[in-house]
Amino acid sequence: MSTAFEVVTSKGLTYEQKVVALAHAAENSLDVLDIPEKTRHYMETGAICDLDEGHAPYRPRYIMPDYEKAVREGCQFLRLEPPKDLDELLSFLMIFYRHVPSITSYPVFLGNIDKLIEPFLDGVSDEEAAKKIKLFLIYLDRTITDGFCHANLGPEETRAGKIILTLEKDLQNAVPNLTLKYDPDITPDAYAELALYTSLYCANPAICNHRMHKDTYGDYGISSCYNILPIGGGSYTLTRIVLPRLAKEADSREHFLKELLPDCLRHMGDYMNERIRFLVERSNFFESSFLSREGFIDRENFLAMFGVVGLAECTNMLMDDKNKTYGHDADADDLAEEIMNVIAQYAENSEALYSEIFHGHFALHAQVGIDSDHGITSGVRIPVGAEPDSMFDHLRHSARFHKFFPTGCADIFSFDPTGRNNPAAVLDIVKGAFKLGDKYISFYASDSDLVRITGYLVKRSDMEHYYKGEAVLQNTVYLGGDNYRNAHLENRKVRSSN
């Protein structure tokens, strides 16, 4: 962790990045959470990781405002009347977004952006709409300088969505991260193919299995990397269990499954509840935020994300036969599912404070990893460089483990650039994957400047500036640059649509 002086004197941080880092240092100077010694032990070994959320929670990690309500009713606190035309709408959203906090200090969710814009396109030509929306998208990319910002499209085809997809191909923006909610009964093939065609130029949008998520909470949105959360709420916190770091303490597979893992899960849950308790009962966030007072969020729509990372490495460490590995051998995959069943049973029987929207339990999430991870694979993915030769085998394996994660689980595929010539074939892959039970899938071309790191987007060209020690506009370039090198993401198997 950098000292305040190191932050102030850094040549590699912009002014805005220094301000955020200094605020984080001030928060971490506090000691307000009651953390038992055994929990601290797991945190010191890295088995429990709080993702550097800070020592005194004073805002939820992820906030999912009901932007449709805001546009419909206006906002008293910001003195904004309901917009009446496209210009007023885009101005309304730009102002509103500026005041939505999160763990990153930027909004992580911009709403169902095509549906927000669509009603205001009446009487506006495609050319005029494209010009205004282009300036809006550029504004977002240059002012929300964090790749964890996310906007949603679909599942219906909209004129606004088509304009956004067409613009993004050429804009090559890393912000916002986009996801198309896809349902074959609702989303026309041509619209889905446009989305996939665009993604093979700029790694945006990803594709979400709308059928599998639409009934989790009712109205849902996708934020940050690929976090499936209730609109009008969000997530208080995301803490993760780093499975291979816990497995290092195991005397045997039995010891891990029967003793270590259940104990660590319990301590992690208790720690998360301690964070939630302080946020809800002492921080006064929900009492002071205009988002809460005006009904754009409701505390009862928040939950707690219980993160899992490194299933692949943990499984391989616990295998007696080291020639049998996760993603390639039935015995290894059976062990991995046994591990996940222990975790899922804890989550289903847990007591998560103030989490009414998820029936008072923790919600599992396949966490993507962080820049300091070495030899730890995101969530339940197969390690980079060890992917099966057959993409369909890969997708079948993914579906087996996606089922455990209601708040998000995803896979990323690098494609040969020739895939741009046949988006219909890529859509067939998506349809097949979603029928198997895959929940979320994303693509980028192997020659694209924009690459999807773990769930967010970073430009290779920006990473090169970061590697030279130069300041860069977006915070996530630092995270992405280190993660790209540490996880050797350049070695992702390049797939073909043939």
ABEGO torsion letter per residue (X at the ends): XBBAAAAAABAABBAAAAAAAAAAAAAAABBABBBBAAAAAAAAAGABBAGGAEABBABBABBBBBAAAAAAAEBAAAGBBBBABAAAAAAAAAAAAAABBBAAGBBABAEBAAAAAAAAABGBBAAAAAAAAAAAAAAAAAABBBAABBBBBOABBBAAAAAAAAAAAAAGBAOBBBBBBBBAAABBAAAAAAAAAAAAAAGOBBBBBAAAAAAAAEBBBBBEAABBBBBGBEBABBBBBBAAAAAAABABAAAAAAAAAAAAAAAAAAAAAAAAAAAAAAAGAAAABAAAAAGABBAAABBBBBBBBGAAAAAAAABABAABBBGABAAAAAAAAAAAAAAAAAAAABBBBGBAAAGGBBBBBBBAEBAABBGBBBEABBBBGABBABAAAAAAAAAAAAAABAAEBBBBBBBBAAAAABAAAAAAAAAAAAAAGBABBBBBBAABABBBBAABBBBAAAAAAAAAGBBBABAAAAAAAAAAAAAGAAABBBBBAX
